[in-house]
Amino acid sequence: MAFNLKDDKRLAELIEAEENRQRDHLDMVASQSIAPRAILEVSGSCLSNRTIEGYPGRRYYAGGIYLDEIETLAIERAKALFGAEHVNVQPHCGTNTNLAVYQAVLEPGDTVLSMDMSSGGHLSHGHKRNIASRLYRFVHYGVRKDDELIDMEQLRDMAMIHRPKLIVGGGSSYPREIDWKAFREIADESGAMLLADVAHTAGLIAAGIHVNPVPFCDFVTFSLYKTLPGPRGGCILCREKYAKEIDLAIFPGHQGSMITSLVAAKAACFAIAATKEFKVLAGRIVDDARALASGLTRRGLRTVTGGTDSHIVLLDLRNLNITGKEGEGLLESSGITVNRNGIPFDPLQPWIASGVRIGTTVAAMRGMGPSEMETVAALISRALSGENVSEETAELCRRFPSSVL
Ligand SMILES: Cc1ncc(COP(=O)(O)O)c(C=O)c1O
């Protein structure tokens, strides 16, 4: 018997409901994009049937002739897009990219200097529950109190005092562009290797809107579904001298077989990211975020750092006397999806948090531009004051039903 999704009524209904939700709601979760049809097709192709381990030309299974070519295509496209010496396209997620870098070059007990969570660092940068902090000693730099930008003086002081083996830059909710040249200078002065975790901004880098960290860093890691229009999964770029250790750290260090269909979808994503259409879109993502931040500011809301250089607007809700959790709920009832998020020096725990993180990637992919962001700023502001604006949100969404890619 052939099993079709329509035979599994409950699951089919749930997927259809989610499809409708994505169309009728305004998704502003900053760690999301919309996978173009080609990505969905490749992700669900016959490649899903294949299990294979190892790397092109060095497989532990037979029958890899086409899979070798597909993986090589993904690697070559990523090399060309980012100007990298070596690429690993097998990581199942962004977290694994960072864990693999740690495993490749650190010994248990080694010191890593990374951004603290409340300044925008990621769980894989040393959260106490993450496996990395059981293995390595993490110390943190943060942002300055006055302007909420990375405190480069503190970073340098910490690097000189702790002499970390690795410095990690990048984060989950830092809205500003990072100065990788300045990071490199501090890494060189303190004798550390440098990892740029650009999970969030890889699409902006691919489009040439943010400076490419590759020339300044030993390792660059990212996931493909935040500002890149790709499938779930991660990618590591590194200098050739680390290639062998990085590859071994992914397989067999962290993973077994690769997700063949997603590796192919990564190849498709890199091709899409190299197009003129994607460059235009990436520009709109940032223009939208700037327009949104300024619209929110004009309505008396406080954005962390006073604005943004990326797709992220981090909103501090303390002057509205609501928590991030409450803000997330109010926006959700109005059809706007975001996530609660800590702000620098947040007095509340991450589960409650004082802010919400808002991303413009999905809206820009639907074709919304800065003038729509003016409308969105008004909707967000009204929703956060307790008004239900779901009808107006739905009306806006109806005007932009699908992705432009
Ligand atoms: C800076 C940063 N690094 C790594 C990751 C991990 O990505 P994943 O959720 O794919 O493991 C994220 C995810 O949000 C992130 O923001």
The ligand as an SDF file (V2000), in Angstrom:
LIG
                    3D

 16 16  0  0  0  0  0  0  0  0999 V2000
   24.3990   32.8740   17.1400 C   0  0  0  0  0  0  0  0  0  0  0  0
   23.7840   31.5210   17.0040 C   0  0  0  0  0  0  0  0  0  0  0  0
   24.5980   30.4560   16.8980 N   0  0  0  0  0  0  0  0  0  0  0  0
   24.1260   29.2140   16.7880 C   0  0  0  0  0  0  0  0  0  0  0  0
   22.7710   28.9800   16.7360 C   0  0  0  0  0  0  0  0  0  0  0  0
   22.2940   27.5670   16.7090 C   0  0  0  0  0  0  0  0  0  0  0  0
   21.5620   27.2060   15.6390 O   0  0  0  0  0  0  0  0  0  0  0  0
   20.6370   25.8960   15.6980 P   0  0  0  0  0  0  0  0  0  0  0  0
   19.3500   26.3140   16.3320 O   0  0  0  0  0  0  0  0  0  0  0  0
   20.5320   25.5440   14.2500 O   0  0  0  0  0  0  0  0  0  0  0  0
   21.3500   24.8590   16.4860 O   0  0  0  0  0  0  0  0  0  0  0  0
   21.8790   30.0490   16.8250 C   0  0  0  0  0  0  0  0  0  0  0  0
   20.4320   29.8090   16.7890 C   0  0  0  0  0  0  0  0  0  0  0  0
   19.5930   30.5940   17.0090 O   0  0  0  0  0  0  0  0  0  0  0  0
   22.4030   31.3540   16.9660 C   0  0  0  0  0  0  0  0  0  0  0  0
   21.5920   32.4120   17.0920 O   0  0  0  0  0  0  0  0  0  0  0  0
  1  2  1  0
  2  3  1  0
  2 15  2  0
  3  4  2  0
  4  5  1  0
  5  6  1  0
  5 12  2  0
  6  7  1  0
  7  8  1  0
  8  9  2  0
  8 10  1  0
  8 11  1  0
 12 13  1  0
 12 15  1  0
 13 14  2  0
 15 16  1  0
M  END
$$$$
